[in-house]
Amino acid sequence: MKIYQYLLIFIFFSGCSSDFDSDVEVFDQQTFKWSLVTTWPKNYPGLGMAPERLADLVNEMSNGRLQITVYGAGELVPAMGVFDAVSSGSVEMGHSGAYYWKGKIPAAQFFAGVPFGLTAKEMNAWLHRGGGLEIWRELYEPFNIYPIPCGNTGTQMFGWFNKEINSVADLKGLKMRIPGVGGEVFKRAGGNPVNIPGGELFTAMQTGTIDAVEWVGPFNDLAFGFQQVAKYYYYPGWHEPGSTLELLINNDAWNSLPPDLQAIVEVAAKAVNQDLLDEYTASNNRALKELVETHGAVLKKLPDDVIEEFRQISKEIINESLSDPTVKLVHQSFQDFLSEVSNYHAIAEDAFVEARSNSD
Ligand code: CA
């Protein structure tokens, strides 16, 4: 090969490489500025901090290439307008809970949580390793939404009451804020369920618009001040054993992101999903102690026969909903997973916790 041929080859490759570099530069410099709407009050402890942390993480990991501005409930859209806003593309992202959309998608509630369903740990395993997330994405696809699990509250409390619940008869006519399938179960047990966004609950209790309220658990309930407007704090949260929160992304916006930013969003959401659960686990008992010892909340367990009534009705309602083929499909996957993991949990976590609590 003559020297000029080497020279040509050199010029050719240095040309390619310089073109390639400039492409990468242009690609890297593209900045996305997105809006995220939530169902929670702005900066609300727990739930409301999940989207804030997601925004911070994504901003940091992407070196400012994806900037997300978080809007609390009512700032851009109402608490219950989050799904529609993301679906239409008027905003790129939302943070909420899938059971709020059961009117649009009856099977959606399985992706937040159903009465007597999966715990937080089991939900995460079903979604990430048990096929749940794939079904969830198929279900939201017609609405032009890409969902990612983004937070879990752990097992919730049944809620706040101003009268004791000693039997199923005590539920009769009781007006309680309790959304989702839990609300349907409560209705069939004789109660009167309503769904009111979190930010309006304290006033609704204070003015007597509602008689009882379930929100999350001690950490969040203390922040809302329910101890000032109700006396009895009932457990267990049979209706929400491990509720998953969702990050909603408009599909067109999602597809406009380069793969590295998509990976950053996925990983940041997964980190926030676990971080929120850790925060609840670390904060709930501290808050419960304060509620009982400082504020005089009376902690009570629901009577066994009331829990059994709720369990039977939950089963009935879920069985009836299986006439919808999508609900049937999601339920099958959910239930198969539940049966499978509970077999092992019975001899692992359950047996261990029993052994631990029996020790001196
Ligand atoms: Ca709740």
Residues whose N, C-alpha, C, O or C-beta is under 5 A from the ligand:
A	BS01	CA	Q156 E214 W215 V216 E240
